[in-house]
Amino acid sequence: MSYSVLAGKAIQRVARMRGGSGSALPGLIIERIDPGFMKRTLDQLPHGVVVISGTNGKTTTTKMVVALLESQGLRVFTNRTGSNFTRGVAAALLADVDRSGKLDADIAVLELDEAHAVHFVRMVPPRYSLFLNVLRDQLDRFGEIDATAKLLQTIAVATTDGVVINQDDPRLASQTFTEAISAPDIRSYGVSEHLHEQFPSDDEMRGRDTKPAPAPHNTFADRTELRAIDGNQATFYFDDTEHTVSLELKGIYNIQNAAAALALVRLIVGSEIQTAAMLNALSDVRPAFGRGETIEIDGHPVELVLVKTPSGFRLSLASFDPADTTVMIAINDNYADGRDMSWLWDVEFESLRAAGVDTVTGIRAYDMALRLQYDLVDVSRVETAIPAAVSDFLARNHSTPKRIFCTYTAMLAIRRELSKRTQVEVVA
Amino acid sequence: MSESPKTLHIVQLYPRDMNIYGDWGNTLTLLRRAEWHGYTVRVTDYNPGDTFPDDVDLVIGGGGQDSGQSKIHDDLMQLGDRLKNLADDDVPMLMICGMYQLFGHFFKTKDGDTMNGIGLFDIETHGSDQRLIGNIVTQSDTFGTIVGYENHSGLTYLGKHVQPLATIQRGAGNNGQDNTEGAVYRNVIGTYLHGSLLPKNPALADWLIEQSAMRRYGDFTPTVIDDRFAEHARAVAIKRPR
């Protein structure tokens, strides 16, 4: 019996009764009363800890990795959405351990915010890690994009057994990034040559051609490649074979992250991998909330697309056909969204010019409207209050398919509104 | 009405390496507003090794990371006299953040390394451990309230031969100490503000266009532009947390 675990669990129950998500406060308290709790609990796991980090796509990728590992018969512990900070991990562990502090799992898969991951790996060195990308996001928090790459490198260096890197990210696949890694197995994933133009990088956006020197090609022991996308079918290449899978996931960046998940799971499971089971599991994965999920309101689809970075927004605009769909854009500038609005000017909105944008909402609705004005895109309505904007948007466009591009906290507010009309998972 | 439309030629300095935090928004704003005011606009990208154009009406430069600054540094030093001549010939320019710093005498890092600038502005910049980040509101006699977002660790100090662009109402500005933000020399403006700067500060954008039109054609007749979105966006930005 562990007294700190019992105390922590009691606090968690109280916090939940008080209406919170039961995440931050109990995590804080268990860290204070039992600083060794997280390391001690995670050290029990026979397959160790996996860390997934990067600017974009952590949540959906983690969801995929968990499903793929489970398809191989592993019991997986993971941290839930919105708790990708060390304290959130501690709270999630607290909820899942039994009274003696034992975790019923074989492996932990954690999505961690870059800065918090650095703090985490100092306490618990991961066995495996996966790095998705370094994009212009939350630069107001970390300073500069190169500094963010350094944070990720710290995690890679702390990793003991194997690292997977996105070979299409010039900073991650650079010689500088990879040469410091001491884990024996470094692998990569990426998209094939002819898919490249569908995945513009921040650097290519303004014709920047000064990329850091790439890692020598023998750096990577193995590569998982996304070869083709055809509707909801994707073709991946690994183990000298092409594998075609039909996917529930939408959006080309989600499919790129599927290659990341495959590469990581292949690394973890090794030669014992059951490929057919893994691919079956992949085809069943649904998008994480707000990552291209569709909600039915009165029998008509409303698609929620989370946008956080210029490249993510550009990819979203490119991924989803604007024809016959009414568009709303919701932009907040709370801490979790990033305070700086500059990023909107690094996205081109010409693809929305023909149909226009129905509604712009959120705290920074007028920044978005201004951005659209300079791309000559008409806006029918600007309403900073999200509840009013959502009601009006649904009422005026009752029977057309609708799509809402939104920042993180705007998405939470929109989901609250939609949950009044239909069953929607609301995240506190 | 003139027979052929009047053309204004904008040169973007180093868009490949010095382009961050929506610097494109500034060029786009100049491009659109000049068109709305009745001009035909040509935008030329100038990157290291390119031939600098002869007929320049407006020069714009953006921010960058340290790595971007070192990539363009040699080229900029060679171009320095040319830019200073254009400035003395009253060509309007707008330099944001990293290019603002390199238009000064030098940037000295906190480790003591010095990167020379072209000295167009009588300013010097010293690296620091703090990062000055957040929404910023400043006040200028010429342009009224200027709103933006700053994100820099260099502290810039003005010499005698340059005027501040504005005084701080909220935020840090040049150095967080003397209440000044940015610098002005003739028609050249340097500033730490992005956000992007010009879309939310149309008075500043129109002033740059006016200077270039007056210099090239001797007159400027503005059109009335619907700036209601900009006015609302400014009002919101002023009220947001740092």
Interface residues (C-beta under 8 A of the other chain):
Chain A: R136 L139 D140 G143 E144 I145 D146 R206 G207 R208 D209 T210 D333 R339 D340 M341 S342 W343 L344 W345 D346 I363 R364 Y366 D367 A369 L370 R371 Q373 Y374 D375 L376 V382 T384
Chain B: P15 R16 D17 N19 I20 Y21 G22 D23 W24 G25 L28 T29 R32 D45 Q65 D66 S67 K71 R131 I133 G134 N135 Y149 N151 S153 H194 G195 S196 P199 K200 D226 F229 A230 H232 A233 V236 A237 R240 P241 R242
